[in-house]
């Protein structure tokens, strides 16, 4: 399973729909990559389009790069919340069943992969944040659908 930090772009996962203003803000943040100043345009973009997976992914990368575990974890959860309705997954990841998973794959295999990547990342970040039981539960849920997951890499 690919974790969010391994995904560089959501372009393969989404079909446009991003406003010009948000694209510009994301571009500004990209040019400021590695700088603390990159957060400001991303927050502005998030305020305009809070469900935008590209914005969320860039925020996730920024927070992970800055070792801001709590913020990165929150963004991973927001990604799951943004993706879930698009593939008819339940709001709560714990309630995800094999039937919903299969139906989600039929709707968008790519979004299901991104969802599982976000759940994997949320699990490993939860463990790093001291919420070991929650993190392990998240990783166990991923393992239900992807038995080949490398837990050592995820943790």
BADRENDO-79293 format. One record per residue (C-alpha): residue in three letters; chain; z negated, x, y. Coordinates in steps of 0.5 Angstrom, whole numbers, plus 2048, in hexadecimal, padded with zeros to 3 digits. Layout:
> ALA_A_Z_X_Y
...
end
This chain:
> UNK_A_800_800_800
> UNK_A_802_802_807
> UNK_A_7FC_802_80C
> UNK_A_7FD_801_813
> UNK_A_7FD_808_815
> UNK_A_803_809_811
> UNK_A_807_804_815
> UNK_A_80A_807_81B
> UNK_A_80E_800_81D
> UNK_A_80E_7F9_81C
> UNK_A_815_7F8_81D
> UNK_A_817_7F8_815
> UNK_A_811_7F2_815
> UNK_A_813_7EE_81B
> UNK_A_819_7EA_81E
> UNK_A_819_7EC_825
> UNK_A_816_7E6_82A
> UNK_A_812_7EC_82E
> UNK_A_813_7EB_836
> UNK_A_816_7F0_83A
> UNK_A_80F_7F1_83E
> UNK_A_80C_7F2_837
> UNK_A_811_7F7_835
> UNK_A_811_7FB_83B
> UNK_A_809_7FB_83B
> UNK_A_80A_7FE_833
> UNK_A_80F_803_836
> UNK_A_80A_805_83B
> UNK_A_804_806_836
> UNK_A_809_80A_831
> UNK_A_80B_80F_837
> UNK_A_803_80F_838
> UNK_A_802_810_831
> UNK_A_7FC_815_82F
> UNK_A_7F9_813_836
> UNK_A_7F3_80F_838
> UNK_A_7F8_80C_83D
> UNK_A_7FC_809_837
> UNK_A_7F7_803_836
> UNK_A_7F8_800_83D
> UNK_A_7FF_7FD_83C
> UNK_A_7FE_7FB_835
> UNK_A_7F8_7F7_837
> UNK_A_7FC_7F4_83C
> UNK_A_802_7F3_837
> UNK_A_7FC_7F0_832
> UNK_A_7FA_7EB_838
> UNK_A_801_7E8_838
> UNK_A_803_7E8_831
> UNK_A_7FC_7E8_82D
> UNK_A_800_7E7_826
> UNK_A_805_7EC_827
> UNK_A_805_7F1_821
> UNK_A_808_7F7_825
> UNK_A_803_7F7_82A
> UNK_A_7FE_7F6_825
> UNK_A_800_7FC_821
> UNK_A_801_800_827
> UNK_A_7FA_7FE_829
> UNK_A_7F7_800_822
> UNK_A_7FB_807_822
> UNK_A_7F8_808_828
> UNK_A_7F1_806_826
> UNK_A_7F1_80A_820
> UNK_A_7F4_810_823
> UNK_A_7EE_810_828
> UNK_A_7E9_80F_822
> UNK_A_7E7_808_825
> UNK_A_7E5_805_81E
> UNK_A_7E3_7FE_820
> UNK_A_7E9_7FD_825
> UNK_A_7EE_7FF_820
> UNK_A_7EA_7FA_81B
> UNK_A_7EA_7F5_81F
> UNK_A_7F2_7F6_821
> UNK_A_7F3_7F6_819
> UNK_A_7F0_7EF_818
> UNK_A_7F4_7EC_81E
> UNK_A_7FA_7EF_81B
> UNK_A_7F8_7EB_815
> UNK_A_7F6_7E5_819
> UNK_A_7FD_7E5_81C
> UNK_A_801_7E6_816
> UNK_A_7FD_7E1_811
> UNK_A_800_7DA_814
> UNK_A_807_7DD_814
> UNK_A_807_7DE_80D
> UNK_A_802_7D8_80B
> UNK_A_7FC_7DC_809
> UNK_A_7F5_7DA_80B
> UNK_A_7F1_7DC_811
> UNK_A_7EC_7DF_80D
> UNK_A_7EF_7E5_808
> UNK_A_7EA_7E3_803
> UNK_A_7ED_7DD_802
> UNK_A_7F4_7E0_800
> UNK_A_7F6_7DD_7F9
> UNK_A_7FC_7E0_7F5
> UNK_A_800_7D9_7F6
> UNK_A_7FF_7DA_7FE
> UNK_A_801_7E2_7FD
> UNK_A_807_7E0_7F9
> UNK_A_809_7DB_7FE
> UNK_A_808_7E0_803
> UNK_A_80D_7E5_800
> UNK_A_812_7E0_7FF
> UNK_A_811_7DE_807
> UNK_A_811_7E6_809
> UNK_A_810_7EB_804
> UNK_A_810_7F0_80A
> UNK_A_80A_7EC_80E
> UNK_A_806_7EC_807
> UNK_A_806_7F3_807
> UNK_A_804_7F4_80E
> UNK_A_7FF_7EF_80D
> UNK_A_7FC_7F3_807
> UNK_A_7FD_7F9_80B
> UNK_A_7F8_7F6_810
> UNK_A_7F3_7F4_80B
> UNK_A_7F3_7FB_808
> UNK_A_7F2_7FE_80E
> UNK_A_7ED_7F9_810
> UNK_A_7E9_7FB_80A
> UNK_A_7E9_802_80B
> UNK_A_7E7_802_812
> UNK_A_7E2_7FD_810
> UNK_A_7DF_802_80B
> UNK_A_7DF_807_811
> UNK_A_7DC_803_815
> UNK_A_7D6_802_810
> UNK_A_7D8_7FB_80D
> UNK_A_7D9_7FE_806
> UNK_A_7D8_7F7_803
> UNK_A_7DD_7F4_807
> UNK_A_7E2_7FA_807
> UNK_A_7E2_7FA_7FF
> UNK_A_7E3_7F2_7FF
> UNK_A_7E9_7F3_803
> UNK_A_7EC_7F9_7FF
> UNK_A_7EA_7F5_7F9
> UNK_A_7EE_7EF_7FC
> UNK_A_7F4_7F3_7FD
> UNK_A_7F4_7F6_7F6
> UNK_A_7F4_7EF_7F3
> UNK_A_7FC_7EF_7F6
> UNK_A_7FD_7F6_7F6
> UNK_A_7FA_7F9_7F0
> UNK_A_7FD_800_7F1
> UNK_A_7F9_801_7F8
> UNK_A_7F6_808_7F8
> UNK_A_7EF_807_7FA
> UNK_A_7ED_80E_7FB
> UNK_A_7F3_80E_801
> UNK_A_7F0_808_804
> UNK_A_7E9_80A_804
end
